[in-house]
Each structure stands twice: as structure tokens, then as C-alpha cells.
Amino acid sequence: MTDRLRLNLFTMSSVEHVSPGSWTYPGDRSPEYTDVEYWTEIARTAERGGFDAVFFADVRGIYDVYGDDRETAVERAVQTPANDPQLVVPAMAAVTDELGFAVTRSTTYTHPYQLAREFSTLDHLTDGRIAINVVTSYLESAAENLGLDGRMEKGERYDRADEFLDVCYALWEESWADDAVERDREAGRYADPAKVSTIDHEGEHFSVPGPHGCEPSPQRTPVVYQAGSSDRGREFAAANAEAVFASQPTEEGVREYMEDVKGRAAEYGRDPESLQFFIGVVPIVGETRALAEAKREEYTRHVDVEATLALLSGFLDMDLSELDPDQRVEHIETDAIQGTMNAFTRSQPDREWTVREVAEFCGLGTTSPTIVGTAEDVADELEYWHEEVGVDGFNVKEVVRPDSLVDFVDLVVPELRERGLVDPADADPPGDTLRERLHGTPGPRLREDHPARPSD
């Protein structure tokens, strides 16, 4: 665990992210997600608040599991419509100096040679401030819209993801030597061909001879985020992730998850403490507790329960419209987001969650805990999770946009800085790249104990 806590703004380039119905709150600006000015304002605010990164969620397909159609998702804006998040990153980077950007991309519906090029480009354009959140996608509609007969089985998706990253790592880390680029104007030689090599990958899913089409970017490999919660997902995180999203709603679940993934990471020869664990939080803050509670009540009044059930149906791969609201939600192995199911079954095995209780809990921020109170109350809770539970940082989830972020930056961050939990606004960063700032590494490259780091 690092000394200071880390902060990501967890958002999405869509009307709604994880608080369905909040776009109807007076003054909410979520429909401005199509405007670049909205995102540059968000970037400036996040950097002013000492955030390490803006973490963009993303999804392929439409949430059409609930009611077995897409009507609710479209009518209630359940992560639909949504734009490609990585296209706004250069604009956000242009108005900031230190803020990082984590972009969610699926290994199921793209090709590693193409993705490696895109993220090398982003890493260049942001001066080394880019990260990738690796997912395998879960909606059936995504597979159908991309020309497949149906969704890949979970095991196959992770097999593909393993090989996908192997290809990307080889392109990013091994194809170009550090001194391959010469830029010798007099000789007319930009790069030494002897120091640019193929990767000659031949695998089950991909055939990629290489070489990489981009010269080495500041970090070479972007910082790797991951949020796997199933057994395969945890194994994937242990082998690859530098930042891990522990999407569990209870302290017991978070502790178990971190211990398990750290143990698996050690088996890959990695320092378990090099992995940084983030939990999601939904802060609702006011100048007084009474004002914060009133704010939560008003936010809750705008929660769209049906939209929440549509979102959860996609997460769980279960049509919750077919269940009695008082029916108990049992653990079922599905091909969708296993972490959501685990959050309500395995993390609290002694509690029986009903469909109604799950919907009510998830209306504000899905499976993440809601922290309501003054700046001191919120800081106390974050400090507890950081100091006592051992999480490294938080994915701050919004309810009302951008008010939730502004409240956190203006009220909570000064309290965190007063306690020494967040660096002062005028502090010099520990390095030029996102990896250096997150991990305090002596350079921008992957740690030497990361499985993808080439041996010298």
C-alpha cells in the first residue's frame, strides 16, 4: 500500500453510468457528454482536485436482457447512447499537465495489432499519461452487432485475452529497441532497421508477424487496469494488472479479494504489494450532515428502479423482470460480469439479498458503498479504508454530473490534503508519466517483476 491514497474519477462517455435516473435531477449536465467542452471542464476539475486519472468505463452492445428487449435501455438511457471515450482523451490531455486517462477496451472485439497502435498513439499524445482497462465484454448484443453468431464463452474470452496481451506486450516492449530511433537529418536516417524487429507471433487466436508500427512511447506499455472478479478474472488480474478495481460492496469482500489476488500475483513472481487496489465509492457531501442527508434523499428520489434493474440484468445475464421483487438472488455462474453476482452472494454469505434490495442498493453507484456526510465524515471513511483495510485508492463515482465531482474537489479534497492523504496542490509530481505518479517507480516502464517486462 502506498502512503498517499490515489483517486480516479470513474465516469463514462454516456448519459448514464451507474446511477440510473440521475440525469433527470435539476441541473445535471450528463446529456452534455457529446460536447468536448464538457470533458475539458471535467479534466481541469479533476486535476485541480489532485486526481490521478479519469477512468472511463465503456460497453459494447445494448442492455437488452431486461424484458428480453432494448426498450427500457433506450428509453431510460441505460448506458445507451454512449460514445467512444478514447477520442476525447487528447482534448482532455491538452488542458491538463499531470492527469492520467484510463480507457476501457475489450480484447474480444478488436485486434491486438490495431489496439497496440491506438494506445501507443495515445501514450505519445498524452506524454505518457495513458492506461488501459482490459475487459472481455459480456453483452450478447455486442457479439451479434460485430458479426458473430453469439457471445464467446467466458473461458474462451479469457484465453483470447491472455494471448491478446501477449501480442500487445511483444509489440510494445520488444519490437523496437530503446535506441532504434536516431532522427539523423544529415544521414537521412530516422530509425535503424537493425533495431526494429518482428515479433513472429503464431497462436491459437492471432497471427501477428510485426513489427510494431509505432516508435516507443513514453511508457511503452500503458498502465494496466483490470477488474476481474471470477476465478479466471482474478487470475488474469494477478498476471497482468498494475491497478485493480475491487468491486465488492463490503469490507469482508474487499479484504478477501485483495488477499486472494495478491497471493496469485506472488505465484507469478510479482511483488504482491506492487498491485494497487481501488474500490468504488459514492460520496454525497454537504457542509453539514443534515444537508448531505437531504441531498441523498433528493438524489434517491430520482433513482430509476426499472433502469437499475435493466442495468443489473445485463451485468448478471439474468432477466430480473421475470423475478418476484422479494425473491432471493442466488449465486449463479454466468458468462456476464461475475463480480456483480459475487458482490451480493459470496461477499456476504450470511445475508440473503432479494431482487428489491439489490435494486435499492444499486440505484446510486451499483455495488459501491455510499458515503454521506460532511467533508470530515467522508475523509474519515476514506482514511479508514486506506489505513485499516489497505486499499490504495478510490474510484469516485458520480451521482449528479458534474456536481458530485465539484463537491468532492471543493469540500473533501482540502480535508484530505490537510490530513496528508493527498498531495498539496503545489507538490512536484514524482515523475512525468502516469505509471511513475501512481506507483512511484524510478522510470516510466513496467516493473522488472512484471511478467511482460523483457529481461535486460
C-alpha positions in Angstrom: 0.0 0.0 0.0 1.3 3.4 -0.9 1.4 6.2 1.7 -1.0 8.6 0.0 -4.3 7.5 -1.4 -5.0 7.5 -5.1 -8.1 9.0 -6.8 -9.7 8.1 -10.1 -12.8 9.7 -11.4 -14.9 6.8 -12.6 -17.1 8.0 -15.4 -18.5 7.1 -18.8 -19.0 8.9 -22.1 -22.7 8.4 -21.9 -25.9 10.0 -20.4 -25.9 7.5 -17.6 -23.1 5.4 -16.0 -24.0 3.7 -12.7 -26.7 5.9 -11.1 -29.7 5.3 -13.4 -32.2 8.2 -13.5 -29.8 10.8 -12.1 -29.8 12.7 -15.4 -33.3 13.9 -14.5 -32.0 15.7 -11.5 -32.3 19.5 -12.0 -29.0 21.0 -13.1 -27.5 17.6 -14.1 -25.4 18.1 -17.2 -25.0 14.4 -18.2 -26.6 15.0 -21.7 -23.6 17.3 -22.4 -21.4 14.1 -22.8 -21.3 14.8 -26.5 -19.6 18.2 -26.1 -15.8 18.3 -25.9 -16.1 21.4 -23.6 -17.8 19.3 -21.0 -14.9 16.9 -20.9 -12.2 19.5 -20.8 -14.0 21.1 -17.9 -14.1 17.7 -16.1 -10.4 17.3 -16.8 -9.5 20.6 -15.3 -11.7 20.0 -12.2 -10.2 16.5 -11.6 -6.6 17.8 -11.9 -7.4 20.7 -9.6 -8.6 18.1 -7.1 -5.4 16.0 -7.3 -7.0 13.1 -9.1 -4.5 10.7 -10.6 -6.7 9.7 -13.5 -10.1 9.8 -15.2 -11.2 6.2 -15.5 -13.6 5.8 -18.5 -15.9 2.8 -18.3 -17.3 1.6 -21.7 -19.5 -1.1 -23.0 -20.2 -2.7 -26.3 -23.9 -3.5 -27.1 -27.2 -2.5 -25.6 -28.7 -3.7 -22.3 -31.4 -5.8 -23.8 -31.6 -8.6 -21.3 -34.3 -7.0 -19.1 -37.7 -7.8 -20.6 -35.8 -9.5 -23.4 -35.7 -6.3 -25.4 -33.9 -3.0 -25.6 -36.9 -0.8 -24.9 -36.0 0.1 -21.3 -32.3 0.6 -22.1 -33.1 3.1 -24.9 -36.0 4.9 -23.2 -34.2 5.3 -19.8 -30.6 5.8 -21.2 -29.1 2.8 -19.5 -25.5 3.3 -20.7 -27.2 4.0 -24.0 -26.4 6.1 -26.0 -22.6 6.1 -25.4 -19.7 7.5 -27.3 -16.1 6.2 -27.8 -14.2 7.5 -24.7 -10.7 7.4 -26.1 -11.5 10.1 -28.7 -11.9 12.8 -26.1 -8.7 11.9 -24.3 -6.3 14.1 -26.4 -8.6 17.1 -25.8 -8.6 16.5 -22.0 -4.8 16.0 -22.0 -4.3 19.3 -23.9 -5.8 21.2 -21.0 -4.0 19.4 -18.2 -0.4 18.6 -17.2 -0.5 15.6 -14.9 -3.9 14.0 -15.1 -3.9 10.4 -16.4 -6.6 8.7 -18.5 -7.6 5.0 -18.2 -9.7 3.8 -21.1 -11.7 0.6 -21.1 -11.2 -1.6 -24.1 -12.3 -5.1 -24.9 -9.9 -7.8 -26.0 -12.9 -9.8 -27.5 -13.9 -7.4 -30.3 -10.7 -5.9 -31.6 -7.3 -7.0 -32.8 -4.1 -6.6 -30.7 -2.1 -5.1 -33.6 -4.7 -2.3 -34.0 -5.1 -1.7 -30.3 -1.4 -1.6 -29.7 -1.1 1.2 -32.3 -4.0 3.1 -30.8 -2.6 3.1 -27.3 0.9 3.9 -28.4 -0.5 6.9 -30.2 -2.5 8.0 -27.1 0.6 7.5 -24.9 2.6 9.7 -27.2 -0.1 12.4 -27.4 -0.6 12.5 -23.6 3.2 12.4 -22.8 2.8 9.1 -21.1 -0.4 9.5 -19.2 -2.4 6.7 -20.6 -3.8 3.4 -19.1 -5.9 0.6 -20.5 -8.6 -1.1 -18.5 -8.8 -4.6 -20.0 -12.2 -6.2 -20.2 -13.6 -9.2 -22.2 -17.1 -7.9 -22.9 -20.3 -9.7 -21.8 -23.4 -8.5 -23.7 -24.8 -10.8 -26.3 -25.9 -7.8 -28.4 -22.3 -6.7 -28.8 -21.3 -10.1 -30.4 -24.3 -10.0 -32.7 -23.6 -6.4 -33.9 -20.0 -7.3 -34.6 -20.9 -10.2 -36.9 -20.6 -13.1 -34.5 -23.2 -15.9 -34.0 -23.2 -15.3 -30.3 -21.2 -14.3 -27.3 -18.0 -16.3 -26.6 -18.0 -18.5 -23.5 -16.2 -16.9 -20.6 -13.3 -19.3 -20.6 -12.7 -18.7 -24.3 -12.8 -14.9 -23.8 -10.1 -15.1 -21.2 -8.0 -17.5 -23.3 -8.2 -14.9 -26.1 -7.4 -12.1 -23.6 -4.3 -13.9 -22.4 -3.0 -14.2 -25.9 -4.2 -10.7 -26.9 -2.0 -9.1 -24.2 0.9 -11.4 -25.1 0.8 -9.9 -28.6 0.5 -6.3 -27.3 3.3 -6.7 -24.8 5.6 -8.1 -27.5 4.7 -5.1 -29.8 5.1 -2.5 -27.1 8.1 -3.9 -25.2 10.2 -5.9 -27.7 9.7 -4.8 -31.3 11.7 -1.5 -31.1 15.0 -1.2 -29.2 15.4 1.8 -26.9 17.9 3.4 -29.3 16.2 2.4 -32.6 15.1 5.9 -33.4 18.1 8.1 -34.4 16.5 11.1 -36.2 19.7 11.7 -38.1 18.9 14.5 -40.5 22.3 14.6 -42.2 22.3 10.9 -42.9 18.6 10.9 -43.8 18.0 8.0 -41.4 15.2 8.3 -39.0 15.5 4.8 -37.4 18.0 1.9 -37.5 16.2 -1.1 -39.2 18.5 -3.5 -37.4 17.0 -2.4 -34.2 13.4 -2.8 -35.3 12.3 -6.5 -35.2 9.3 -8.6 -35.9 7.6 -10.5 -33.1 6.6 -13.5 -35.2 3.6 -14.4 -33.1 1.7 -17.6 -34.1 -1.0 -18.5 -31.7 -4.5 -20.0 -31.4 -6.3 -16.7 -31.9 -3.8 -14.4 -33.6 -1.1 -14.5 -36.2 1.0 -11.3 -35.9 4.4 -11.1 -37.5 5.1 -7.4 -36.6 7.0 -5.2 -36.2 5.0 -2.6 -34.2 4.1 0.3 -36.4 4.8 2.9 -33.7 8.1 4.0 -32.2 8.3 3.5 -28.4 6.0 5.8 -26.5 7.0 7.3 -23.1 5.6 4.3 -21.1 5.8 1.8 -23.9 3.1 -0.4 -22.3 0.2 1.7 -20.9 -0.6 1.2 -17.2 -2.8 -1.9 -17.0 -6.1 -1.7 -15.1 -8.3 -4.7 -14.5 -11.4 -5.6 -12.5 -11.7 -9.4 -12.8 -13.8 -11.0 -10.1 -14.4 -14.5 -11.3 -11.7 -17.1 -10.8 -10.4 -16.6 -14.3 -10.7 -12.8 -13.9 -8.7 -12.9 -10.7 -6.0 -15.0 -12.3 -5.9 -12.5 -15.2 -5.6 -9.6 -12.9 -2.8 -11.3 -10.9 -0.8 -11.9 -14.0 -1.3 -8.5 -15.7 -2.8 -5.7 -13.6 -1.0 -2.8 -12.0 -4.2 -1.3 -10.8 -7.1 -3.5 -9.7 -10.7 -2.4 -9.2 -12.1 -4.4 -6.3 -15.9 -4.1 -7.0 -17.1 -5.6 -3.7 -19.8 -3.9 -1.6 -18.5 -5.0 1.8 -15.2 -4.7 3.8 -15.1 -8.5 4.1 -15.4 -8.9 0.4 -12.7 -6.4 -0.4 -10.3 -7.9 2.1 -10.9 -11.4 0.7 -10.5 -10.2 -2.8 -7.2 -8.3 -2.2 -5.7 -11.2 -0.3 -6.6 -13.7 -3.0 -5.3 -11.6 -5.9 -2.1 -10.7 -4.1 -1.5 -14.4 -3.4 -1.9 -15.3 -7.0 0.3 -12.4 -8.1 3.1 -13.8 -5.9 2.9 -17.1 -7.8 3.8 -15.1 -11.0 6.9 -13.8 -9.3 5.4 -10.4 -8.7 5.7 -8.3 -5.6 2.1 -8.5 -4.3 2.4 -5.0 -2.8 3.1 -3.6 -6.2 -0.5 -4.1 -7.2 -2.7 -1.1 -6.3 -6.3 -1.8 -5.3 -9.1 0.6 -5.8 -12.6 0.4 -4.5 -15.6 2.4 -5.8 -17.2 4.9 -3.6 -20.2 7.2 -4.0 -19.6 10.3 -1.9 -22.5 12.6 -1.1 -21.1 15.5 0.8 -22.6 18.6 2.3 -21.5 21.5 4.6 -23.5 19.7 7.3 -24.7 16.2 7.8 -28.3 17.3 7.5 -27.6 18.9 4.2 -25.8 15.8 3.0 -28.7 13.6 4.1 -31.1 15.9 2.4 -29.1 15.7 -0.8 -29.1 11.9 -0.7 -32.9 11.8 -0.2 -33.3 14.1 -3.2 -30.9 12.0 -5.3 -32.7 8.8 -4.3 -36.0 10.3 -5.4 -34.6 10.5 -8.9 -33.3 6.9 -9.0 -35.0 5.0 -11.8 -35.6 1.5 -10.4 -36.6 -0.1 -13.7 -33.5 1.3 -15.3 -31.4 0.0 -12.5 -32.9 -3.5 -13.0 -32.2 -3.3 -16.7 -28.6 -2.4 -15.9 -28.2 -5.2 -13.4 -29.9 -7.7 -15.8 -27.1 -7.0 -18.3 -24.4 -7.3 -15.5 -25.9 -10.6 -14.2 -27.0 -12.0 -17.6 -30.4 -12.6 -15.9 -33.8 -11.1 -16.8 -34.7 -9.6 -13.5 -38.1 -8.6 -14.8 -39.1 -12.3 -14.6 -38.3 -12.5 -10.8 -40.6 -11.6 -7.9 -39.2 -8.5 -6.2 -39.0 -10.4 -2.9 -37.2 -13.4 -4.5 -33.8 -14.2 -3.1 -30.9 -13.6 -5.5 -28.7 -16.8 -5.5 -25.2 -17.2 -6.8 -25.2 -18.4 -10.4 -22.2 -18.8 -12.6 -22.9 -16.7 -15.7 -21.0 -15.5 -18.7 -21.5 -11.9 -17.8 -20.0 -9.7 -15.1 -19.3 -12.3 -12.3 -18.3 -9.6 -9.8 -21.8 -8.2 -9.6 -23.2 -11.6 -8.7 -20.4 -12.3 -6.2 -21.0 -8.9 -4.6 -24.4 -9.9 -3.4 -23.8 -13.6 -2.7 -20.3 -14.6 -1.8 -19.1 -11.4 -0.1 -21.9 -11.6 2.4 -22.8 -15.4 2.6 -24.9 -14.9 5.7 -27.2 -12.4 4.2 -30.0 -13.2 1.7 -30.4 -10.4 -0.8 -33.8 -10.0 -2.6 -34.2 -8.5 -6.0 -35.8 -5.5 -4.5 -32.9 -5.0 -2.0 -30.4 -5.3 -4.8 -32.2 -2.7 -6.9 -32.5 -0.3 -4.0 -28.8 -0.7 -3.0 -27.6 -0.2 -6.6 -29.6 2.8 -7.5 -26.7 5.1 -6.5 -23.4 3.7 -7.9 -24.3 0.0 -8.2 -22.2 -2.2 -5.9 -20.1 0.6 -4.3 -20.7 1.9 -0.8 -22.3 5.3 -0.5 -20.6 7.7 2.0 -22.9 10.5 3.2 -21.9 13.4 5.4 -19.6 16.4 5.8 -16.1 16.6 4.3 -14.7 15.3 7.6 -17.1 12.3 7.6 -16.2 11.4 4.0 -12.5 11.8 4.7 -12.8 9.7 7.9 -14.3 6.8 5.9 -11.8 7.1 3.1 -9.0 7.2 5.6 -10.3 4.1 7.3 -10.4 2.1 4.1 -6.9 3.3 3.2 -5.2 2.9 6.5 -7.1 0.0 8.1 -8.4 -2.1 5.2 -5.4 -1.4 3.0 -6.9 -0.2 -0.3 -4.6 2.1 -2.2 -7.2 4.4 -3.7 -10.8 5.0 -4.8 -12.8 5.1 -8.0 -15.0 8.1 -7.2 -18.4 7.5 -8.8 -20.7 10.4 -9.7 -24.4 10.7 -9.0 -25.1 14.1 -10.5 -22.7 15.4 -13.1 -20.6 17.4 -12.6 -21.8 18.4 -9.2 -20.7 15.2 -7.5 -17.1 15.8 -8.7 -17.2 19.5 -7.9 -18.5 18.8 -4.3 -15.7 16.2 -3.8 -13.0 18.5 -5.1 -14.1 21.6 -3.3 -15.1 20.0 0.0 -13.4 16.7 0.5 -10.0 17.2 -1.2 -9.0 20.1 1.1 -9.7 17.9 4.1 -7.7 15.0 2.6 -4.8 17.4 1.9 -5.0 18.7 5.4 -4.5 15.2 6.7 -1.6 14.5 4.3 -3.6 11.8 2.4 -3.5 13.7 -0.9 -0.5 15.7 -2.1 -0.7 19.5 -1.8 -1.8 21.3 -4.9 1.7 22.7 -5.5 3.6 19.4 -4.9 6.0 18.3 -7.5 4.9 15.0 -9.2 7.2 12.0 -8.6 7.6 11.6 -12.4 6.4 12.6 -15.8 4.2 9.6 -16.6 1.1 8.1 -15.1 3.0 4.9 -14.0 5.6 7.0 -12.1 2.9 9.0 -10.4 0.8 6.0 -9.4 3.5 3.7 -8.3 6.4 5.9 -7.6 8.6 3.8 -9.9 12.0 5.2 -10.9 11.1 5.2 -14.5 8.1 5.0 -16.9 8.5 1.3 -17.8 6.8 -1.8 -16.4 8.3 -3.0 -13.1 11.1 -5.6 -13.6 9.0 -8.2 -11.9 6.0 -7.8 -14.3 5.7 -10.9 -16.5 5.7 -8.7 -19.6 8.9 -6.8 -18.9 11.7 -8.1 -21.1 14.8 -9.2 -19.3 17.8 -6.9 -19.9 
